[in-house]
Amino acid sequence: WVILLFDGNPIYSLEVHEIPKGRMADASAAYRAVLSDAGCKLISENKLFSKRRLTYIIRATSGQGPESLESALNEKVPAEIRGELDWQVR
């Protein structure tokens, strides 16, 4: 039960980098909305404007991995504000 409890909803770190210049606010809102719509709980969000990078710590729903989340992000975040994605399991 303990493994199921802790492993059932994995925590991921998502770094979005190379966001188009001047589009950080738009990109942040779009990524946050897609993650929320996917049922993820946002634990933290960090914006580094000088490097055009966003970092999210999220708790995904059970059975939802980076591949399915990345597909949703690539489909729903407009190309003109999209960055490159890097995932880590926490």
Disulfide bonds with the S-S distance in Angstrom:
none
